[in-house]
Amino acid sequence: MALDPDSRLVLSVVVGKRIAENAELLLLDVRDRLGGRVPEVVTSDEYPAYAAAIVSVFGTEATPPRTGRPGRPAGPRTTVPEGLRYATVHKTREKGRVVAVESREVFGAAEGAPPASTSYLERHNATDRHRNARKGRKTYRFSKDWDIHTALTAFTMYSYNFCWPVRTLRKRTGAGPWQPRTPAMVAKLSDHVWALDEWLSRPAVQH
């Protein structure tokens, strides 16, 4: 799953094994949803496939200048786009418990940058397990059909964007009451909290 930490908006979800191909599929969908824009910061855990997927999806192709030395000139290669920072979260565990968390820069400028964090994504994973009983730990409610599991994942993940007010996103103007806000409202994709029937009845494709 890809999550925007500022709005808590779920950008994209790929249901499947944690493999390099699915990591690239996830980022390809994120790129399309961003309109081809390159994100300024990407953070993740230390799964090694992410770095290669980020370069493959968001990188730019460039041909190194000729050196003047004998031999075949270097061909075009994909490089990290300027302005993109990628950092990972490293957790140190002792006896199964996390005792230290540190940020590790993989590429991109790091001077003065805030430390990498995956806390919002980890918190959302807990929220999704709460909303989708099929993902509960040690339960008999697991999915028996892969297509249904995929459909239920899409339902809980994407309805969260529009129908689930997040407490830490609420806003208060003056002395008035707190205004509940969903990730879609913070991302300026909506101006109200949607009911599930409103979200379900919307066309899947807008023209």
C-alpha positions as CSV (number, residue, x, y, z in Angstrom):
1,M,0.0,0.0,0.0
2,A,1.1,3.6,-0.8
3,L,-0.1,6.3,1.6
4,D,0.2,10.1,1.6
5,P,1.3,10.9,5.2
6,D,0.0,14.5,5.0
7,S,-3.6,13.7,4.2
8,R,-3.5,10.0,5.1
9,L,-4.9,9.3,1.7
10,V,-4.5,5.8,0.4
11,L,-2.9,6.3,-3.0
12,S,-2.7,2.8,-4.3
13,V,-3.1,-0.8,-3.2
14,V,-1.8,-4.0,-4.8
15,V,-3.1,-7.2,-3.3
16,G,-0.5,-10.0,-3.6
17,K,2.8,-11.4,-2.4
18,R,5.5,-9.0,-1.3
19,I,7.7,-9.4,-4.4
20,A,9.6,-7.0,-6.6
21,E,7.0,-7.2,-9.4
22,N,4.2,-6.1,-7.1
23,A,6.4,-3.3,-5.7
24,E,6.8,-1.9,-9.2
25,L,3.1,-2.3,-10.0
26,L,2.3,-0.3,-6.9
27,L,4.6,2.6,-7.8
28,L,3.4,2.6,-11.4
29,D,-0.1,3.1,-10.2
30,V,1.0,5.8,-7.8
31,R,2.8,7.6,-10.7
32,D,-0.3,7.5,-12.8
33,R,-2.4,8.9,-10.0
34,L,0.1,11.7,-9.5
35,G,-0.2,12.6,-13.1
36,G,3.4,11.6,-13.8
37,R,4.7,14.0,-11.1
38,V,7.8,12.8,-9.1
39,P,7.2,12.8,-5.3
40,E,9.7,14.8,-3.2
41,V,10.0,12.2,-0.5
42,V,9.4,8.4,-0.4
43,T,9.9,6.4,2.8
44,S,9.5,2.7,3.4
45,D,10.8,-0.1,5.5
46,E,14.1,-1.8,4.3
47,Y,12.6,-4.2,1.8
48,P,15.4,-4.0,-0.9
49,A,13.1,-4.2,-3.9
50,Y,11.7,-0.7,-3.3
51,A,14.8,1.2,-4.2
52,A,15.1,-0.5,-7.6
53,A,11.3,0.0,-8.2
54,I,11.5,3.7,-7.4
55,V,14.4,4.2,-9.9
56,S,12.7,2.1,-12.5
57,V,9.3,4.0,-12.2
58,F,10.4,7.5,-11.5
59,G,13.9,7.6,-12.9
60,T,15.0,9.4,-16.0
61,E,17.1,7.9,-18.8
62,A,20.4,9.6,-19.6
63,T,23.4,8.7,-21.6
64,P,26.8,9.3,-19.9
65,P,29.2,11.6,-21.7
66,R,32.0,10.0,-23.7
67,T,35.2,9.7,-21.8
68,G,37.5,9.8,-24.9
69,R,39.0,6.4,-23.9
70,P,39.1,3.4,-26.2
71,G,36.2,1.0,-26.1
72,R,32.5,1.0,-26.6
73,P,30.8,4.1,-25.2
74,A,28.4,3.6,-22.3
75,G,24.8,3.2,-23.2
76,P,21.8,5.0,-21.7
77,R,21.0,4.3,-18.1
78,T,18.1,5.1,-15.7
79,T,19.1,7.5,-13.0
80,V,17.4,8.9,-9.9
81,P,15.5,12.1,-10.8
82,E,16.8,15.3,-9.2
83,G,14.8,16.3,-6.1
84,L,13.6,12.8,-5.1
85,R,14.7,11.7,-1.7
86,Y,14.3,8.1,-0.6
87,A,14.9,7.0,3.0
88,T,14.1,3.8,4.9
89,V,13.2,3.1,8.5
90,H,15.6,0.7,10.3
91,K,14.3,-1.0,13.5
92,T,16.6,-2.6,16.0
93,R,14.9,-5.5,17.9
94,E,15.8,-7.3,21.1
95,K,13.9,-10.3,22.2
96,G,11.2,-9.6,19.6
97,R,10.7,-6.0,20.8
98,V,11.7,-2.8,18.9
99,V,14.3,-0.9,21.1
100,A,15.5,1.6,18.5
101,V,14.3,3.3,15.3
102,E,16.5,5.2,13.0
103,S,16.3,6.8,9.5
104,R,18.6,5.7,6.8
105,E,19.1,7.7,3.6
106,V,19.2,5.7,0.4
107,F,19.5,8.5,-2.2
108,G,18.6,12.1,-2.5
109,A,19.4,15.2,-0.4
110,A,19.2,14.6,3.4
111,E,20.5,17.8,4.9
112,G,17.9,19.3,7.2
113,A,15.3,16.7,6.1
114,P,13.0,15.2,8.7
115,P,13.6,11.5,9.6
116,A,11.9,8.8,7.7
117,S,8.7,7.4,9.2
118,T,6.2,4.7,8.4
119,S,4.1,5.2,11.5
120,Y,1.0,6.4,9.6
121,L,1.1,3.5,7.2
122,E,1.5,1.0,10.1
123,R,-1.4,2.6,11.9
124,H,-3.5,2.4,8.8
125,N,-2.7,-1.3,8.6
126,A,-4.2,-1.8,12.1
127,T,-7.3,0.3,11.1
128,D,-7.8,-1.9,8.0
129,R,-7.5,-5.1,10.0
130,H,-10.2,-3.6,12.3
131,R,-12.5,-2.8,9.3
132,N,-11.8,-6.0,7.3
133,A,-12.5,-9.1,9.4
134,R,-10.8,-11.2,6.8
135,K,-7.4,-9.7,7.8
136,G,-7.8,-10.3,11.6
137,R,-5.0,-12.3,13.1
138,K,-5.7,-15.9,14.3
139,T,-9.2,-16.0,13.0
140,Y,-11.5,-18.4,11.1
141,R,-12.8,-15.4,9.0
142,F,-10.0,-15.6,6.5
143,S,-10.9,-15.4,2.7
144,K,-11.5,-18.6,0.9
145,D,-11.5,-16.9,-2.5
146,W,-8.7,-14.7,-3.9
147,D,-11.0,-12.5,-6.0
148,I,-13.3,-11.8,-3.0
149,H,-10.3,-11.0,-0.8
150,T,-9.1,-8.5,-3.4
151,A,-12.5,-6.9,-3.7
152,L,-12.9,-6.6,0.0
153,T,-9.4,-5.1,0.3
154,A,-10.3,-2.5,-2.3
155,F,-13.6,-1.7,-0.6
156,T,-12.1,-1.1,2.8
157,M,-9.0,0.7,1.6
158,Y,-10.6,3.1,-0.8
159,S,-13.8,3.8,1.1
160,Y,-11.5,4.9,3.9
161,N,-10.4,7.8,1.8
162,F,-13.9,9.3,1.6
163,C,-16.0,7.7,4.3
164,W,-13.8,7.5,7.4
165,P,-13.2,10.6,9.4
166,V,-9.7,10.5,11.0
167,R,-9.6,12.0,14.5
168,T,-6.1,13.6,14.0
169,L,-7.3,15.3,10.8
170,R,-10.3,17.1,12.4
171,K,-10.3,20.9,12.2
172,R,-11.6,23.6,14.4
173,T,-12.4,27.2,13.4
174,G,-12.4,29.6,16.3
175,A,-14.6,28.5,19.2
176,G,-16.9,26.4,17.0
177,P,-17.3,22.7,17.0
178,W,-14.6,20.3,15.6
179,Q,-15.2,19.6,11.9
180,P,-14.6,15.9,11.1
181,R,-12.4,15.4,8.0
182,T,-11.6,12.4,5.8
183,P,-8.3,12.0,3.9
184,A,-10.2,12.9,0.7
185,M,-11.3,16.2,2.3
186,V,-7.7,17.1,3.4
187,A,-6.5,16.2,-0.1
188,K,-9.2,18.5,-1.6
189,L,-10.9,15.7,-3.4
190,S,-14.1,16.1,-1.5
191,D,-15.9,18.7,0.7
192,H,-17.8,16.4,3.0
193,V,-17.8,13.0,4.7
194,W,-19.4,10.5,2.4
195,A,-21.9,7.9,3.5
196,L,-21.1,4.4,2.3
197,D,-24.2,4.2,0.0
198,E,-23.1,7.5,-1.6
199,W,-19.6,6.2,-2.2
200,L,-20.9,2.8,-3.6
201,S,-23.4,4.4,-5.9
202,R,-20.9,6.6,-7.6
203,P,-19.8,5.5,-11.2
204,A,-16.5,3.7,-11.2
205,V,-15.3,5.9,-14.1
206,Q,-15.8,9.6,-14.3
207,H,-16.0,11.4,-17.7
